[in-house]
Amino acid sequence: MNSMKTGIMGGTFDPIHYGHLLAAEEARRNLGIDRLIFVPTGDPPHKKDHHITPAEDRYAMTLLATAGVLEYSVSRIEIDRRDDTHTVDTLREFIASGIKPEDLYFITGLDAMLSITSWFEYEKIPELCTLVTARRPGYPVSGIETLPKFVRDKLKYIEIPQFAISSTEIRERARDGRGIRFLVPHLVEIYIESNNLYKNS
């Protein structure tokens, strides 16, 4: 059985940006994670009312953003799933591949973590992995106390420098032609421009 510590970084990645990469790297370093797998969502159940860039584009951008980093890889597990994509199913699939729950870390942003009680079968998730979320250095994590104790007991924090950066802002800048250099990796910037992503968003 594989005893490597494995981090799963889930997200829409629309587009992936330096904030995602910094959070992933801080989690990897601080928690001793051996390998980190980025998992772009397929058809996110919680975003059905929003326009989402096609999964193949988001997958391609994630590949480009992580290219050349030996500890990083990208999985199509949620993109190729025909049904709605749920975190609990993804974690079960990774465990079925031989990863022990105690070696599995699910990393996501604080906003997503605070909404975990709305996720499908969320009460099963702390049994399958350790939850990891980011916080600003020196700032309390507001709202976490509202989560059930069994979720908080399996939650670890990583501190990352505050990046005033979001995928929403990047999409708006790309749409308006204001430039996104240094907000996303260069290859992702080229991909967005070459494919005219977000121009009609």
C-alpha positions in Angstrom: 0.0 0.0 0.0 1.1 3.5 -0.7 2.0 5.4 2.5 3.0 8.7 0.9 1.2 11.7 2.2 -1.1 12.9 -0.6 -2.7 16.3 -0.9 -5.8 16.8 -3.0 -6.4 20.4 -4.1 -9.9 20.7 -5.4 -11.4 23.7 -7.2 -13.0 25.1 -10.2 -9.7 26.7 -11.3 -11.5 29.2 -13.6 -8.7 30.2 -14.0 -6.0 28.7 -11.7 -3.8 31.5 -10.3 -0.8 32.2 -8.1 -3.1 32.2 -5.0 -4.0 28.6 -5.6 -0.4 27.6 -6.2 0.9 29.4 -3.1 -1.8 27.7 -0.9 -0.9 24.4 -2.3 2.8 24.8 -1.8 2.4 26.1 1.8 0.2 23.1 2.6 2.8 20.7 1.0 5.7 22.2 3.0 4.0 22.7 6.3 2.2 19.3 6.5 5.0 17.2 4.9 2.9 16.2 1.9 4.9 14.2 -0.6 2.7 14.8 -3.6 -0.1 17.2 -4.5 -2.8 16.4 -6.9 -4.9 19.2 -8.4 -8.4 18.1 -9.2 -10.4 20.6 -11.4 -14.1 20.1 -10.9 -16.2 18.7 -13.7 -19.8 20.1 -13.4 -19.9 21.7 -10.0 -23.3 21.0 -8.5 -23.2 24.3 -6.4 -22.4 26.4 -9.5 -25.1 25.3 -11.9 -26.6 28.8 -12.1 -23.2 30.3 -13.1 -21.3 30.3 -16.3 -18.3 28.0 -15.9 -15.5 27.8 -18.5 -15.5 24.3 -20.2 -13.8 21.7 -18.1 -11.2 20.9 -20.8 -10.0 24.5 -20.8 -9.8 24.6 -17.0 -7.9 21.2 -17.0 -5.5 22.5 -19.7 -4.8 25.7 -17.7 -4.1 23.6 -14.5 -1.7 21.4 -16.4 0.1 24.5 -17.7 0.3 26.1 -14.3 1.8 23.0 -12.6 4.1 21.9 -15.4 7.6 21.2 -14.3 6.8 20.9 -10.6 7.8 17.3 -9.7 5.5 17.1 -6.7 2.5 18.3 -8.6 0.1 16.5 -10.9 -3.4 17.0 -12.3 -6.2 14.5 -12.2 -9.2 14.2 -14.6 -11.1 12.2 -12.0 -14.0 14.7 -11.7 -14.0 15.9 -15.3 -14.4 12.3 -16.5 -17.1 11.5 -14.0 -20.5 11.4 -15.8 -22.6 12.2 -12.8 -22.5 15.3 -10.6 -19.1 15.7 -9.1 -18.9 15.5 -5.3 -15.9 15.7 -3.0 -16.9 12.7 -1.0 -16.8 10.5 -4.2 -13.4 11.8 -5.2 -11.9 11.1 -1.9 -13.4 7.5 -1.9 -11.9 6.9 -5.4 -8.4 8.0 -4.2 -8.7 5.7 -1.2 -9.8 2.9 -3.4 -6.6 3.4 -5.4 -4.6 2.5 -2.3 -4.2 5.8 -0.3 -4.9 5.5 3.4 -7.3 8.0 4.9 -4.7 9.1 7.4 -2.3 10.0 4.5 -4.9 11.9 2.5 -5.3 15.7 2.9 -8.1 17.7 1.2 -7.0 21.4 0.7 -9.5 24.1 -0.1 -10.2 27.8 0.6 -11.8 29.1 3.7 -15.0 30.2 1.9 -15.5 26.7 0.6 -14.7 25.1 4.0 -17.3 27.3 5.7 -19.9 25.9 3.3 -19.0 22.3 3.8 -22.2 21.5 5.6 -24.0 22.0 2.3 -21.8 19.4 0.5 -23.2 16.0 -0.5 -22.6 13.5 2.4 -20.3 16.1 4.1 -20.5 14.2 7.4 -18.5 11.3 5.8 -15.7 13.6 4.6 -13.7 13.9 7.9 -13.6 10.1 8.0 -11.9 10.0 4.7 -9.2 12.6 5.0 -7.7 15.5 7.0 -9.2 18.8 6.0 -6.9 21.8 5.3 -7.7 25.4 4.8 -5.7 28.7 4.6 -5.8 31.7 6.9 -4.1 35.0 7.0 -1.2 35.2 9.4 -2.2 36.7 12.7 -5.9 36.7 12.0 -8.5 34.6 13.6 -10.5 32.3 11.3 -14.0 33.8 11.5 -16.9 31.4 11.1 -15.1 28.1 11.7 -16.7 27.9 15.2 -20.1 27.4 13.5 -19.0 24.1 11.9 -19.8 20.8 13.6 -17.1 19.7 16.1 -16.4 16.5 14.1 -15.4 18.7 11.2 -13.3 21.1 13.3 -11.5 18.1 14.9 -10.2 17.1 11.5 -9.3 20.6 10.3 -5.7 21.9 10.0 -4.8 25.5 9.1 -2.0 26.8 7.0 -0.9 30.4 7.0 -0.3 32.1 3.7 0.5 35.7 2.8 -2.7 37.5 1.8 -3.1 37.7 -1.9 -5.6 40.3 -3.1 -6.4 38.0 -6.0 -9.4 36.0 -7.1 -10.5 34.0 -10.2 -13.5 36.4 -10.5 -11.2 39.4 -10.7 -9.0 37.7 -13.2 -12.0 36.9 -15.4 -13.1 40.5 -15.3 -9.7 41.8 -16.1 -9.4 39.4 -19.1 -12.9 40.4 -20.3 -12.1 44.1 -20.1 -8.6 43.8 -21.6 -6.9 45.2 -18.4 -4.2 42.5 -18.4 -3.6 39.5 -16.1 0.2 39.3 -16.2 1.8 38.2 -12.8 -1.7 37.2 -11.5 -1.5 33.8 -13.3 1.5 31.8 -14.6 2.7 33.0 -18.0 1.6 29.9 -19.8 -1.9 30.3 -18.4 -1.9 33.9 -19.5 -1.0 32.9 -23.0 -3.7 30.2 -23.0 -6.4 32.6 -21.9 -5.4 35.1 -24.5 -5.0 32.6 -27.3 -8.4 31.0 -26.7 -10.2 34.3 -26.0 -11.4 33.0 -22.7 -13.7 35.2 -20.6 -14.2 37.8 -23.4 -18.0 37.1 -23.3 -18.3 36.3 -19.7 
